[in-house]
Amino acid sequence: MTQPASTVARFGVLAGACVLALAACAKREEAPPAAAAPSTALEGQLDIIAWPGYIERGASDKNYDWVTQFEKDTGCKVNVKTAGTSDEMVSLMTQGGYDLVTASGDASLRLVRGGTVQAIDVARVPNYATLDERLKEAPWHYVDGKHYGVPYQWGPNVLMYNTKVFKKAPTSWSVVFEEQKLADGKSNKGRVQAYDGAIYIADAAVYLMAHRSDLGIKDPYELNEAQYAAALDLLRKQHPLVQRYWHDANVQVQDMTTEGVVASGSWPFQVNTLVGNKQPIASTIPSEGATGWADTTMMHAQAKHPNCAYKWLDWSLTPKVQGDVAAWFGSVPVVPAACKDNALLGPEGCKTNGVDQFDKIHFWRTPEATCASQGTCVPYSRWSTDYVAIKGGR
């Protein structure tokens, strides 16, 4: 039976529509599903590697607690693992299982180059805008146009000394680097300490910058072979003077109290602790200048609790937290507003802790083989190996 022309046309249109519909369906089926947006739910936990005294919950002094309120506000329970050296921090972060680390400049580039930490989205850290402008893109955490962390605190490595032995503040680091009779008529041999970290080679380089101009050292973290050899030679000569290569801040406090140690490179944390314990201790930055640290809170590349971590990064930059940390540790806040109206820090706290010394400090930075000042330099891997030998008397 012959169909009317209109019917044939109608079937043709329907068939064409079905073909188009099937084609459209096929295209929809082939398209990959849209990626689900990352969850912003807080995970209830946060694991941090930190320097001693950096993350306090009032255990030592109830007035110093910037953890409890954070836990109440977020439900993120904070767990802290303290570390005494940057090498220990790098090792712990490499092993994994931690979300954040308060890394100094001699660790931060190693963590970045090794892929151990991730770039931070500063849009998720509103308080980043309040940072000291000098630190927002500092080379120890801002790499290839990306922010690998949030600045936390900074300060100098000071010369700590016993005021019963030194009636006046020492004017040179020579009291720990070169054998000599001190003001009490006794030798400094066995009465000084040195830092138990390869980055201490930079302290020797700072001393040589002032006393060996012929070496031409421009940057204590960028040393050619001749400059590096001179620094190692100075440290080998220092070895017989050293009572202990310290890395535990609390052990150094004990040594300054009971072991006859009268001078050492140190952190303001130990100085403040000893002064608070009524010990005859003071500190200074000698004429040669000093190394120092500008620490960055960095997030592990596989952080298990990233949302709690981002909450902490922002919390850590609030003026109250910044000021309280500085008061406890003897450091300088990275947020200038923290220097004002903090009951624990006081009106002169930032000045006392060295806020005016920024331009005089050679901040810790990981030595790399390619360097700006002279093209090729001795990398940190060499520093690390050679310093172990020096501590062993070789």
C-alpha positions as CSV (number, residue, x, y, z in Angstrom):
1,M,0.0,0.0,0.0
2,T,1.4,3.4,-1.0
3,Q,1.8,6.0,1.8
4,P,0.7,9.5,1.2
5,A,3.5,11.9,0.5
6,S,2.8,13.9,3.7
7,T,3.1,10.7,5.7
8,V,6.4,9.8,4.1
9,A,7.7,13.2,4.7
10,R,6.6,13.0,8.4
11,F,8.4,9.7,8.9
12,G,11.5,11.2,7.2
13,V,11.5,14.1,9.6
14,L,11.0,11.8,12.6
15,A,13.8,9.5,11.5
16,G,16.1,12.5,11.0
17,A,15.2,13.8,14.5
18,C,15.9,10.4,16.0
19,V,19.3,10.2,14.3
20,L,20.2,13.6,15.6
21,A,18.9,12.8,19.0
22,L,20.9,9.5,19.1
23,A,24.0,11.4,17.9
24,A,23.5,14.0,20.7
25,C,23.0,11.3,23.3
26,A,26.2,9.5,22.0
27,K,28.1,12.8,22.4
28,R,26.8,13.3,25.9
29,E,27.8,9.7,26.9
30,E,31.3,10.2,25.5
31,A,31.9,13.4,27.5
32,P,33.9,12.8,30.7
33,P,32.0,13.5,33.9
34,A,32.8,16.9,35.5
35,A,35.4,16.7,38.3
36,A,33.9,17.1,41.7
37,A,34.9,20.2,43.6
38,P,37.4,19.5,46.4
39,S,35.7,19.1,49.7
40,T,36.0,22.1,52.1
41,A,34.9,20.1,55.1
42,L,37.2,20.4,58.0
43,E,38.9,17.0,58.8
44,G,39.0,17.4,62.6
45,Q,42.8,17.0,62.9
46,L,46.1,18.8,62.1
47,D,49.6,17.4,62.4
48,I,52.4,20.0,62.5
49,I,56.2,19.7,62.7
50,A,57.6,22.8,64.6
51,W,60.5,24.4,66.3
52,P,60.3,24.1,70.1
53,G,58.2,27.0,71.5
54,Y,56.4,27.7,68.2
55,I,53.1,26.0,68.9
56,E,52.0,26.5,72.5
57,R,48.8,25.5,74.2
58,G,49.5,26.8,77.7
59,A,51.3,23.8,79.0
60,S,54.3,25.8,80.2
61,D,52.5,29.0,80.9
62,K,48.7,29.4,80.6
63,N,49.1,32.9,79.2
64,Y,50.8,31.5,76.1
65,D,48.2,29.5,74.3
66,W,47.3,30.0,70.6
67,V,46.1,26.4,70.0
68,T,43.1,26.0,72.3
69,Q,40.9,28.7,70.8
70,F,41.8,27.5,67.3
71,E,40.6,24.0,68.2
72,K,37.4,25.4,69.7
73,D,36.7,27.5,66.6
74,T,37.5,24.8,64.0
75,G,37.2,21.4,65.6
76,C,40.7,20.7,64.2
77,K,42.7,19.0,67.0
78,V,46.3,20.1,66.7
79,N,49.2,17.6,67.2
80,V,52.7,18.9,67.3
81,K,56.0,17.1,66.7
82,T,59.0,19.3,67.7
83,A,62.3,19.1,65.8
84,G,65.7,20.6,66.7
85,T,67.3,21.0,63.3
86,S,66.2,21.7,59.7
87,D,67.7,18.4,58.6
88,E,65.4,16.7,61.1
89,M,62.4,18.6,59.7
90,V,63.2,17.7,56.1
91,S,63.6,14.0,57.1
92,L,60.3,14.0,58.9
93,M,58.4,15.7,56.1
94,T,60.0,13.4,53.5
95,Q,58.7,10.4,55.5
96,G,55.2,11.8,55.3
97,G,52.3,11.8,57.7
98,Y,52.4,15.5,58.6
99,D,50.4,18.4,57.2
100,L,52.5,21.4,58.0
101,V,56.1,22.3,59.0
102,T,57.5,25.6,60.3
103,A,60.5,25.4,57.9
104,S,63.5,27.8,58.1
105,G,65.2,29.0,54.9
106,D,67.9,26.3,55.0
107,A,65.1,23.7,54.7
108,S,62.4,25.4,52.6
109,L,64.1,25.2,49.2
110,R,65.0,21.6,49.8
111,L,61.4,20.8,50.4
112,V,60.3,22.7,47.3
113,R,62.9,21.2,45.0
114,G,62.1,17.7,46.3
115,G,58.4,18.1,45.7
116,T,57.7,17.5,49.3
117,V,55.5,20.6,49.8
118,Q,52.8,22.1,47.7
119,A,52.1,25.6,46.4
120,I,49.7,27.6,48.6
121,D,46.6,29.3,47.3
122,V,46.9,32.6,49.1
123,A,43.3,33.4,48.2
124,R,42.5,30.9,50.9
125,V,44.6,32.8,53.4
126,P,42.9,36.2,53.7
127,N,45.4,37.5,56.3
128,Y,48.3,37.1,53.8
129,A,47.5,40.6,52.7
130,T,48.6,41.9,56.2
131,L,52.2,40.5,55.9
132,D,55.4,42.6,56.0
133,E,55.9,43.5,52.3
134,R,59.6,42.3,52.5
135,L,58.4,38.8,53.2
136,K,55.5,38.3,50.8
137,E,57.8,37.1,48.0
138,A,61.0,36.2,49.9
139,P,63.2,33.8,47.9
140,W,63.2,31.1,50.5
141,H,59.5,30.4,49.9
142,Y,58.4,32.2,46.7
143,V,59.7,30.1,43.9
144,D,58.9,30.3,40.1
145,G,56.0,32.6,40.8
146,K,54.4,30.4,43.4
147,H,53.9,30.8,47.1
148,Y,55.2,27.6,48.9
149,G,54.0,28.5,52.3
150,V,53.1,31.4,54.7
151,P,55.7,33.3,56.7
152,Y,55.5,32.7,60.4
153,Q,58.2,34.5,62.4
154,W,61.8,35.8,62.0
155,G,64.8,36.7,64.1
156,P,68.6,36.8,64.4
157,N,71.0,34.1,65.6
158,V,72.4,36.0,68.6
159,L,75.6,35.7,70.6
160,M,74.4,34.6,74.0
161,Y,76.9,35.3,76.8
162,N,77.3,35.0,80.6
163,T,77.3,38.5,82.2
164,K,79.5,37.3,85.1
165,V,82.3,36.5,82.6
166,F,81.6,39.4,80.2
167,K,81.0,42.6,82.0
168,K,80.5,44.2,78.6
169,A,78.8,42.6,75.6
170,P,81.4,41.0,73.3
171,T,81.8,43.0,70.1
172,S,83.0,40.1,68.0
173,W,82.2,36.5,67.2
174,S,85.9,35.7,67.8
175,V,85.0,34.7,71.4
176,V,83.5,31.5,70.0
177,F,85.7,31.0,66.8
178,E,89.2,31.7,68.1
179,E,91.0,30.5,71.2
180,Q,91.6,33.3,73.6
181,K,91.6,34.4,77.2
182,L,88.2,35.8,78.3
183,A,87.6,38.7,80.7
184,D,87.9,36.4,83.7
185,G,91.4,35.4,82.7
186,K,90.5,31.9,81.7
187,S,90.6,30.4,78.2
188,N,87.4,29.9,76.2
189,K,88.4,26.3,75.4
190,G,85.6,24.0,76.4
191,R,83.4,26.9,77.4
192,V,81.6,27.7,74.1
193,Q,79.1,26.0,71.9
194,A,78.4,25.8,68.2
195,Y,75.2,25.0,66.4
196,D,74.7,21.3,65.4
197,G,73.6,22.0,61.8
198,A,75.5,22.3,58.5
199,I,74.0,25.8,57.9
200,Y,76.4,26.9,60.7
201,I,79.1,27.0,58.0
202,A,77.4,30.3,57.0
203,D,78.2,31.7,60.5
204,A,81.8,31.1,59.8
205,A,81.4,32.7,56.4
206,V,79.9,35.8,58.0
207,Y,82.9,36.1,60.3
208,L,85.3,35.7,57.4
209,M,83.5,38.4,55.4
210,A,84.6,40.9,58.1
211,H,88.1,39.5,58.7
212,R,89.2,38.1,55.4
213,S,88.3,40.6,52.7
214,D,90.8,38.9,50.4
215,L,88.3,36.0,50.1
216,G,85.8,38.2,48.4
217,I,82.7,36.6,50.1
218,K,79.6,38.5,49.1
219,D,76.9,36.1,50.3
220,P,77.5,33.5,53.1
221,Y,75.3,31.0,51.4
222,E,77.0,31.3,48.0
223,L,80.6,30.1,48.5
224,N,83.1,29.1,45.8
225,E,85.7,26.4,46.5
226,A,88.3,28.7,48.0
227,Q,85.8,30.6,50.2
228,Y,84.2,27.3,51.3
229,A,87.6,25.8,52.2
230,A,88.4,28.8,54.4
231,A,85.1,28.5,56.3
232,L,85.8,24.8,56.9
233,D,89.3,25.6,58.1
234,L,87.9,28.1,60.6
235,L,85.4,25.5,61.9
236,R,88.1,22.9,62.3
237,K,90.2,25.3,64.4
238,Q,87.1,26.0,66.5
239,H,86.4,22.3,67.2
240,P,88.7,22.0,70.2
241,L,86.9,25.0,71.8
242,V,83.5,23.5,71.6
243,Q,81.9,22.0,74.7
244,R,78.8,20.8,72.7
245,Y,77.3,21.1,69.2
246,W,73.8,22.0,70.3
247,H,70.5,21.4,68.6
248,D,68.1,21.0,71.5
249,A,67.2,24.4,72.9
250,N,66.3,23.1,76.3
251,V,69.6,21.2,76.6
252,Q,71.4,24.4,75.8
253,V,69.5,26.2,78.5
254,Q,70.7,23.5,81.0
255,D,74.3,23.8,79.7
256,M,74.4,27.5,80.2
257,T,73.1,26.9,83.7
258,T,75.2,24.0,84.9
259,E,78.0,23.1,82.5
260,G,80.2,26.2,82.6
261,V,79.3,27.3,79.0
262,V,79.8,31.1,78.8
263,A,79.2,32.0,75.2
264,S,77.4,30.5,72.1
265,G,75.4,31.3,69.1
266,S,71.8,30.9,70.1
267,W,68.1,31.9,69.6
268,P,66.3,34.5,71.6
269,F,64.1,31.7,72.9
270,Q,67.0,30.3,75.1
271,V,68.0,33.8,76.1
272,N,64.5,34.7,77.3
273,T,64.1,31.4,79.1
274,L,67.4,31.9,81.0
275,V,66.7,35.5,81.8
276,G,63.3,34.5,83.0
277,N,65.0,31.9,85.3
278,K,67.1,34.7,86.8
279,Q,70.3,33.5,85.2
280,P,73.2,35.9,84.4
281,I,72.6,35.8,80.6
282,A,72.3,38.4,77.9
283,S,72.7,38.5,74.1
284,T,74.1,40.7,71.4
285,I,74.7,40.9,67.7
286,P,78.5,41.5,67.2
287,S,80.1,43.9,64.7
288,E,80.3,41.2,62.0
289,G,76.6,40.9,61.8
290,A,74.7,37.6,62.1
291,T,72.8,34.9,60.4
292,G,69.1,34.5,61.1
293,W,66.0,32.7,60.3
294,A,62.7,33.7,58.6
295,D,60.5,30.7,59.0
296,T,57.7,29.6,56.7
297,T,54.7,27.3,57.5
298,M,54.6,25.0,54.5
299,M,52.1,22.3,53.5
300,H,52.9,18.7,52.6
301,A,52.2,17.8,49.0
302,Q,50.0,14.9,50.3
303,A,48.6,16.6,53.4
304,K,45.7,14.5,54.8
305,H,44.1,17.5,56.5
306,P,44.4,20.4,54.0
307,N,41.3,22.3,55.0
308,C,42.3,22.3,58.7
309,A,45.8,23.3,57.4
310,Y,44.5,26.3,55.5
311,K,42.5,27.4,58.6
312,W,45.7,27.2,60.6
313,L,47.7,29.2,58.0
314,D,45.2,32.0,58.2
315,W,44.9,31.8,62.0
316,S,48.7,31.9,62.4
317,L,48.8,35.4,60.8
318,T,46.3,37.0,63.1
319,P,47.9,39.9,65.1
320,K,47.2,38.3,68.5
321,V,48.8,35.0,67.6
322,Q,51.7,36.7,65.9
323,G,52.4,38.9,68.9
324,D,52.0,36.1,71.4
325,V,54.4,33.8,69.5
326,A,57.0,36.6,69.4
327,A,56.6,37.3,73.1
328,W,57.2,33.6,74.0
329,F,59.9,32.8,71.5
330,G,61.7,36.2,71.4
331,S,61.2,36.5,67.6
332,V,59.7,39.2,65.4
333,P,56.2,38.9,64.0
334,V,55.7,38.8,60.2
335,V,52.6,40.9,60.6
336,P,53.6,44.5,61.5
337,A,50.3,45.1,63.3
338,A,51.2,42.5,65.8
339,C,53.8,44.8,67.3
340,K,51.1,47.1,68.7
341,D,48.8,46.6,71.6
342,N,49.9,43.1,72.6
343,A,49.8,42.6,76.3
344,L,52.4,39.8,76.3
345,L,54.8,41.4,73.9
346,G,54.5,44.9,75.3
347,P,55.1,48.3,73.5
348,E,58.9,47.7,73.1
349,G,58.8,43.9,72.5
350,C,59.4,44.0,68.7
351,K,62.3,46.5,69.2
352,T,63.8,44.3,71.9
353,N,63.5,41.2,69.6
354,G,65.3,42.9,66.8
355,V,62.7,44.4,64.4
356,D,65.2,47.0,63.4
357,Q,67.9,44.4,62.5
358,F,66.2,43.0,59.4
359,D,68.7,44.5,56.9
360,K,71.7,43.4,59.0
361,I,70.7,39.7,59.0
362,H,71.8,37.1,56.6
363,F,68.7,34.9,56.6
364,W,69.2,31.2,56.3
365,R,68.9,29.9,52.7
366,T,69.6,26.5,51.2
367,P,73.0,26.7,49.4
368,E,72.6,25.6,45.8
369,A,75.1,24.7,43.1
370,T,73.9,27.5,40.8
371,C,74.2,30.8,42.5
372,A,73.5,34.4,41.6
373,S,76.7,36.0,42.9
374,Q,79.3,33.9,41.1
375,G,77.6,31.3,38.9
376,T,78.8,28.1,40.6
377,C,78.8,27.5,44.3
378,V,79.2,24.6,46.7
379,P,75.8,23.0,47.2
380,Y,74.2,22.0,50.5
381,S,74.9,18.3,50.0
382,R,78.6,19.1,50.4
383,W,77.9,21.3,53.4
384,S,76.0,18.5,55.1
385,T,78.7,15.9,54.6
386,D,81.6,18.1,55.5
387,Y,80.0,19.4,58.7
388,V,79.5,15.9,60.0
389,A,83.3,15.4,59.6
390,I,84.1,18.7,61.4
391,K,81.9,17.7,64.4
392,G,83.9,14.5,64.5
393,G,87.2,16.3,64.6
394,R,88.1,15.7,60.9
